[in-house]
């Protein structure tokens, strides 16, 4: 993540939130919201240029999933952003699947918060296809699958991923190249 002043502060605030400090939750939101918004924007930038994207709705949903009542034992800032990446992936895949299901249901239309994300059908299909390919990759190499998730959906650096997974950044880089090649072949038939 780019905010180099915040890593220790984010970890400290995560610990305070776990202790029930409501003021720390507000401070944490101020620090991480721009970072999560940047992740969402970066992921959604691949959308066609004439489409209005609303990364804010995605960010709000992610934040609610991560800090909205469920107690998680946050180890540090990297752990938090790894969970953020996983949450972004889950939300986009669930949204894509609900859009597929809505097509099959005909005229029935259920409006949810996620409907305001304004992601095109092509983008949803891509998110679901990547998710399904990652599940197949995880069957024989869970670490490579996790590396792809953290880089693609979370925007973490090789160093941050290495810290999280307990491997050298060079290993992350090497496995990222292998996983990316495998995914390219898998997604392109």
C-alpha positions in Angstrom: 0.0 0.0 0.0 1.3 3.5 -0.7 0.7 5.3 2.5 4.1 4.6 4.1 3.3 6.7 7.3 0.3 4.7 8.2 1.4 1.0 8.5 2.2 1.1 12.2 -0.7 3.4 12.9 -3.1 1.0 11.1 -1.9 -1.9 13.1 -2.2 0.0 16.3 -5.8 1.1 15.4 -6.7 -2.5 14.5 -5.6 -3.6 17.9 -7.6 -0.8 19.6 -10.7 -1.7 17.6 -10.4 -5.3 18.7 -10.3 -4.0 22.3 -13.6 -2.2 21.7 -12.4 1.4 21.2 -15.1 3.1 19.1 -12.9 6.2 18.6 -10.2 4.0 17.1 -12.7 2.6 14.6 -13.4 6.1 13.3 -9.7 6.9 13.1 -9.1 3.6 11.3 -11.8 4.3 8.8 -10.2 7.7 8.0 -6.8 5.9 7.4 -8.0 2.9 5.4 -10.9 4.2 3.4 -8.7 6.1 0.9 -6.5 3.0 0.5 -9.5 0.6 0.0 -11.0 3.1 -2.4 -7.8 3.2 -4.4 -7.8 -0.6 -4.6 -11.4 -0.6 -5.7 -10.8 2.1 -8.3 -7.6 0.3 -9.5 -9.5 -2.9 -10.0 -12.5 -1.2 -11.6 -10.4 1.0 -13.9 -10.2 -1.8 -16.4 -13.9 -1.1 -17.1 -14.9 0.5 -20.4 -14.3 4.2 -20.4 -17.9 5.3 -21.0 -19.2 3.4 -18.0 -19.8 5.2 -14.7 -18.2 3.2 -11.9 -19.0 3.6 -8.3 -16.1 2.2 -6.3 -17.5 3.9 -3.2 -20.3 1.3 -2.9 -17.8 -1.5 -3.2 -15.6 0.1 -0.5 -18.5 0.5 1.8 -19.5 -3.1 1.4 -15.9 -4.3 2.0 -15.6 -2.1 5.1 -18.9 -3.4 6.5 -17.8 -7.0 5.9 -14.4 -6.5 7.6 -15.4 -4.3 10.5 -19.2 -4.5 10.7 -19.7 -6.6 13.8 -17.6 -9.6 13.1 -14.6 -9.9 15.5 -11.4 -10.8 13.6 -8.1 -11.2 15.2 -6.2 -8.7 13.1 -2.4 -9.4 13.1 -1.4 -6.2 11.3 -2.0 -3.9 8.4 -0.9 -6.5 5.8 -3.4 -9.0 7.2 -6.1 -6.4 7.0 -5.4 -5.6 3.4 -5.2 -9.3 2.5 -8.7 -9.7 3.9 -9.7 -6.6 2.0 -8.5 -8.3 -1.3 -10.4 -11.4 -0.4 -13.5 -9.4 0.4 -13.4 -7.5 -2.9 -13.0 -10.7 -4.8 -16.0 -12.3 -3.0 -18.2 -9.3 -3.4 -17.5 -9.0 -7.2 -18.0 -12.7 -7.7 -21.2 -12.8 -5.7 -22.5 -9.8 -7.6 -21.6 -11.5 -10.9 -23.4 -14.7 -9.9 -26.5 -12.8 -8.8 -26.5 -11.0 -12.2 -26.3 -14.4 -14.0 -29.2 -15.7 -11.8 -31.2 -12.6 -12.5 -30.9 -13.2 -16.2 -32.3 -16.7 -15.7 -35.2 -15.4 -13.6 -36.6 -13.2 -16.4 -38.5 -10.0 -15.3 -38.0 -10.4 -11.6 -35.8 -7.7 -10.3 -34.3 -7.5 -6.8 -32.5 -4.3 -5.9 -29.5 -4.6 -3.6 -26.8 -2.3 -2.5 -24.5 -4.0 -5.0 -26.7 -3.0 -7.9 -25.2 0.5 -7.5 -21.7 -0.7 -8.4 -22.5 -0.3 -12.1 -20.2 -3.0 -13.4 -20.7 -4.1 -17.0 -21.7 -7.7 -17.8 -18.3 -8.3 -19.4 -16.5 -7.3 -16.2 -18.8 -9.5 -14.1 -18.1 -12.5 -16.4 -14.4 -11.8 -16.0 -14.6 -11.6 -12.2 -16.5 -14.9 -12.1 -14.1 -16.6 -14.6 -11.0 -15.5 -12.7 -12.6 -16.7 -9.4 -13.4 -20.1 -10.9 -9.9 -20.4 -12.4 -8.4 -19.4 -9.0 -10.4 -22.2 -7.3 -9.0 -24.7 -9.8 -5.5 -23.3 -9.3 -6.0 -23.6 -5.5 -6.7 -27.3 -5.9 -3.1 -28.0 -6.8 -1.2 -24.9 -5.6 -3.0 -22.9 -2.9 -0.1 -20.5 -2.4 -0.1 -19.4 -6.0 -3.8 -18.9 -5.9 -3.5 -16.8 -2.8 -0.7 -14.7 -4.5 -2.9 -14.0 -7.5 -5.7 -13.0 -5.2 -3.6 -10.7 -3.1 -2.0 -9.0 -6.2 -5.0 -8.9 -8.5 -7.7 -8.1 -6.1 -5.7 -6.5 -3.3 -2.9 -4.7 -5.0 -0.4 -5.8 -2.4 3.3 -5.7 -3.3 5.6 -8.8 -3.5 7.1 -7.7 -0.2 3.7 -7.4 1.5 2.6 -10.8 0.2 5.9 -12.4 1.2 5.5 -11.0 4.7 1.9 -12.4 4.9 2.7 -15.8 3.5 6.1 -16.2 5.1 8.2 -16.4 1.9 10.7 -14.3 0.2 9.5 -11.5 -2.2 11.5 -13.2 -4.9 9.5 -16.4 -4.4 6.3 -14.4 -4.6 7.5 -12.8 -7.9 8.4 -16.2 -9.4 5.2 -17.8 -8.4 3.2 -14.8 -9.6 4.7 -15.3 -13.1 4.0 -19.0 -13.1 0.4 -18.5 -11.8 -0.2 -15.7 -14.3 0.9 -17.8 -17.2 -1.3 -20.7 -16.0 -4.3 -18.4 -15.6 -3.8 -16.9 -19.0 -3.8 -20.4 -20.6 -6.8 -21.4 -18.4 -8.9 -18.3 -19.2 -8.0 -18.2 -22.9 -8.7 -21.9 -23.6 
